Amino acid sequence: MICEQGDVVSLNFSPSVRHEPADRHYGVVISPWEVNSMSALTVLAPVTSLDNHYPLHVRIADGNCIYGFVQCEAIRAMDLGARELGGSAEVIGTLDDDTMQQIMARVLIVVGLD
């Protein structure tokens, strides 16, 4: 499973601890296809359905394949290919460009590149 930046995947985030997302959630791919095609790991940010007004969360714009808020501070590298083989990962759509720009701007803040 090689994803493109902006793809939305449904996958099982478990195992996880404390504040990490657990069980099946949506995730937004933030690493570009060029990186994803060279590595077994894909970098993504989980999506929550709760609006807690956290400044690093991005609301997914209406008209996209899912509703929710992207948790840009909770980025994770995951082996989507292995999860797909296990039946716990699938691509369900792609986010619009404006939402992705907002997500990537916050991700850059999180990793200290802003």
N, C-alpha and C positions, 0 to 999 in steps of 0.2 A: 504494500500500500504506500504509494508515494503521493503525498498531498501537495497542494499549492497554497501559498500564503492566502489567507482569507477563507479557506475551506472550513466548513463546520462539520465536526465529527461527533457522533454519539459513541461514547465508550465508557468502560468501567474504570474509574479512577482508583479503585481499591487495589492493593492495600494503601491505607492512608492513616495519618494520626492527627490528633487535635483539631486544628482549624482547616486542615486540608480537605478538599472535596472528596467524598467517598461514594462508592457505588456508581451507578450509571448517571452520567451528566453529559451535557454538551461541552465541547471545547472548540476554540477557534485557533487554527494553525497560524502561528506568527513567523515561523522560519520560512524562508523562500524555497521554491522548488529546487533551485541549484544546490542548496544545502541538504534538503531532504533526500535528494537523489544520491548523495554521496555518503549518507550516514543511515544507520538503522534507527536513529532517534529523530523524532520530530518535536519541535518546541511548540507548545500550545498554552493557551490561557483558558482556564475553566469559565463556565457561564453559570451564574446563579439567577434564580427567578426573583430574589428579594432585592428591593431597592432600599439600601440602607444609607444612601447619599454619601457613600465613601468616595473621596475625590479621585481615586485611581480606578474606579469602575466606569465603564463606558456603556451607556444604554444602547442596545441594538435598535436601530431605526425601524420604524414600521415598514412593512413590505418585504422584510427578509424572511428567511425560512424558519426562524425561531424568534421567540421573545426572550428577553432577559438582559443581564448586565454582565459584561466581560470583566473578570477579576484580573486586571493587568499586573497586580502585585504578586499573583500566585502562579507565575509561569512555571511549566514543568517540561522536561524532556521525556518523551515516552516512545516506546517501540510499538508503533501502530501496526506494523506488519505482523508481529507476534500476537497482538491482541485481535487482529482481524482473523488470523488462523484459528484462534480460540473462540471465535464468534462473538467477541465483545467490542468490536469497533466497526463503524461504517460511516462513510461520507454521506451527509444528507443535504448539502447545499453549499452556497458561497455567500459571504456578506458583501454588501455594497461598498464602493470605494470610499465614501465619506466616513462611514463607520470604521473601516479599516484604518484610515488616516488618523482618526481619534485614538484608536487602540494603539497604533504604533508610536504615536507621540507620547502616550503614557508609559509604554514599555521602555522607551528611551530614557525617560525620567527614572524609572525603576532601576535600570542598569547603569545609571550615572552618565549617560551620553547626551543629556540635554543641557 
